[in-house]
């Protein structure tokens, strides 16, 4: 029995040695896994930073979008105001017709004034001639 006991103890020692070797190998594998998890943790930290950056960028974009929308609304209101105040083609035709009529009236008035000036000057010349004739007659009447 002692032999059997010795043999069992030897087998046990061999089993413990094999288990110890297996545990050492597992420790080495776990160290490698720990390194890989460290790398994964670093990558997740980088992703967290990027997500945080994207969230702030998204907030900036939302603010910018709001400002653009407000500007577009104001511009639309201004365009509506301009459209209300703008003259239509029909309005421009009416104004053109009125300007043409007014220009025609002014040209006619200028022609009339020129004719009146000419008539007035002719009358002035005749008056001067008559006055000259009267002055001569008066002078001749005094001489006789």
ABEGO torsion letter per residue (X at the ends): XAAAAAAAAAAAAAAAAAAAAAAAAAAAAAAAAAAAAAAAAAAAAAAAAAAAAAAAAAAAAAAAAAAAAAAAAAAAAAAAAAAAABBBAAAAAAAAAAAAAAAAAAAAAAAAAAAAAAAAAAAAAAAAAAAAAAAAAAAAAAAX
